Amino acid sequence: MLQRIQTLYMILAILAMGALYLWFPVVEDAEGAIVVSREEPLVFGLIFASIALAIITILSFKKRQLQFVLNRLNIILNFVLLGVFVYRSLTLSGETLVSEKGIGVLLPIISIVFLVLANKAIKRDEDLVKSVDRLR
């Protein structure tokens, strides 16, 4: 379980999403109204679902096909979260987005990269198992 490289990639994706929750600030517009907050149900739900799905994926290490599908679902969740951030940032006016959010917008992209790398490693393991079964 922990000796496989895809587990390391998924742990790094979990850490990226955990960092997103911990470091994501409250973004306010010029009038002081909250535009994006980490306590917002949609943002919190997507971050929590991504972390929970990655943990479930790590724990299902004996079922590689299920791991592959769960990682793809997690990638889609991260794209939805990224879409929420982009949509909310487009509703802001001026330069408040760059100075307020910082790295928070990039963390779902980093998580997506780690999940894609994990999927490649899972695919490589599956191909190796199939090639060994073919030799028997």
N, C-alpha and C positions, 0 to 999 in steps of 0.2 A: 504494500500500500504506500508507505512513505518513501520507499526506495525508488519509485518510478518518477521520471522527470515531469510527467503531466500533473502529478500531485503538487510538485513544487510550483508549477505555473498556476495552478488553481489557488494555492495558498497566497501567491503574490497578487492574484486577482481579488481575493478576499481582503487582503491588506489594503489594496488600492481603494476598494469600495468602503472599507472601514475608515480610511483616511478621508475619503470624501464626506462621510457623515460627520467626522470630528472637526474637520477644518473648514467645512463649507459655511460661509458667513450668511448673515441675513442681508439681502440686497434690497435697498430702498430706493425709490425714485426721488425726484427733486422735491416733491411735496412731503416726503417722509412716510409714504404708504409702502408697506412691505410688498415687494414683487415676488421674491423667491425666498423661502425659508426652509431650513432642513426639517423643521417640525411640521411642515405642510404635509398633509396625508398622502398626496400623490408621490412627492419626492421621497418621503420616508418609506412608503410602501415599496417603491421600486428599488431603493437601496437595500432594504431589508430582504426583499424577495431575491435579489441578486446574491446577497451574502448567503442566505439560506439554501438557495439552489446550488451554489458552489460547494457548500458543506455536504449536502446530500450527494452531489456528484463525487466528491472525494470518498465518501463512505460506501458508494456502490462500485468499488474497485473490481469486483469479480464479474461485473456485467459491463463489458466495454461498449457494446452497442447502446445501452441505456446511458452510459456516461457521455457518449458522443451526442446523443439526442438532447440530453439535459444541458450540455455545454452550448449547443446551438440555441436552445431556448434562452439560456442566460445571455448569450450574445444579442439576441433580439431584445431582451429586457434592457440591456445597456444601451442599445440604439434608441429605444423609446425614451429612456432617461436623458440621453444626449439630445434627443429631439425636444423634450420638455425644456431643457436648458436653453437651447437655441431659440425656441419660440418665445420663451420669457425674456430672453436677452434682446430679441427684436422689438419687444414692446417697450423697452427702455429707450430713453432718448439721451443723446450725448455720449460722453466718455465714462459714464459711471460703471459700465460693465467691466471694462478692462481694469480699472483701479479697485473695484469692489470684489470681483470674483476671483481673480488671480488664476491659480492652478485648478480650481474646482471644476472648470469645464473640461479640462484635459484628463482628469482621473477616469471617467468612463471610457475614454479612448484607450488609455493604458490598460484598463481591465479587459477591454475587447481584444487587444493585442495578446495579452497573456492567455485568454481563453482560446484564441485561434491557435496559438502555439501548443496549448494542451490538446486541442483536437487533432493537430497534426501528429503529436506523440501517441495519442490513442489509436489513430489510424495506422501508424507504423507498428504498434503492438499487435493490432488485429491482423494486419498483413503477415506479420511474423508467425503468429499462431496458425493462420490458414496455410502458410507454406510448410510448416512442420506437419500439419495434419495431412497435407497432400503427399508427403514422403512416406507416410505409414502405409 
